[in-house]
Amino acid sequence: PESFMELQPGYARNLTAGLGRLDGFSVGVIGNNPMFNAGVLDPEACRKAIRLMCLCDAYNLPVIFLMDVPGFMVGKSVEHNRILSLAIRFVEALGNMSTPTLTVTLRKGFGLAFPAMNGSGLGSSGLYSWPGAEIGFMDPEVGVNVAYANRLEGLSEDEANSERQRLVSEIGLATSPYEAAGTLRIDEVIDPADTRRILVEDLRQLAGRRIPPPESRPLSYWPTV
């Protein structure tokens, strides 16, 4: 039967990490939790993910990433808490994993947090998205406010609202998962009901993979603090 054991449940609650079983296969699971801080990646979330990746790498467990991330946290507080250093260490650890990884974008993957959550370019053995997900450089509404603020300021309230909606719709087209699939940033857009079956099929194919010796695994000595 399927089961899941969450690790460090009271720490960095914006990111869920733990061990589970899927059709008999033992796996690690890393997922954003939008119920806390919108699921953003902050220094604590990076540390939590790194620890889980190191654990899974040591025991040859594949890691499944469930993505619903608006981006990295920004601001003076997280900068003083080494967000830049930890974000880089997080991505480097992901790139140095000796175990396979699979990724499903559930709702959103924005900015640099998309590749950090095992998006395109980091060697995922399967990169999938649900049809309603958004993938792009920024949430369309936020992007319009940032990129077109000067244009909107010169309009009346009604004109500004109308133009804002038009721009949001225009930018929103570029965040479609089908657009991401067309530009090879993901492998496939899947029906949510097929998620379990597809992940199990991938795990079966990966079961016969070559396992590198411990001395060739960088994560065996990776910093986790």
C-alpha positions, 0 to 999 in steps of 0.5 A: 500500500502507498504510504508517506512519512514526513521528515521535519514536519515542523521545520520550513513548513512551506516545503514538505519532505519525506519518504514514501512508497509508490507501488512498492518502490521506496522514494523520497518526496519533495513538494512545495506547500502553498498553505505556508508562505505560498510554498516559496523557497526560503533559506530553511526550505533549501536546507530541508530539501538538501538534507532529504536529497543527501539522505536519498542519495546515500540509500539510492532512493529516487526523488519525486518533486511535486512543484507548486512554487511562486519563486524564491523569497526576497528581502533583506531578512533572507539575504542576511540568512544566506538565501543566495548561498543556499539556493546555489547549494540546493541547485548544485546538490540537485545537479550532483545527485547520483539517484534519478529524479522525477518532477510534476508541476502541479500548479505553478513554477515561476522564475529561478525556482522552476529549475531549482525544483528540478525543472528543465536543465537539471537531468530529471528522468521525467518532467511532467505538468498538469494541464492547468499549471503555469510555468514562466518567469513570473506570475502574469499579474505580478509581471504586468505590474512590474514591467508595465507600471509606467504605461498603466500609470498614464491611463485612467482607472477604467483604461488601466484596468482594461489594459492590465487584463489584456496584458495579463491574458497576453502574458498568461499565454506564455505560461501555458504548460503546452508552451513549455512542452513546445519549447522542450522545458517539460517532457509531457502534459499529463492528466492528473488522474494518470500521475501515479501510473506514469510515475510508477512506470518511470520507477520500473524503468529506472529500477535497473539503473547502474548504482555508482560506488559511494566514493563517486557520490558528491552528496556523501560529503555535501554540507547540509547546514 
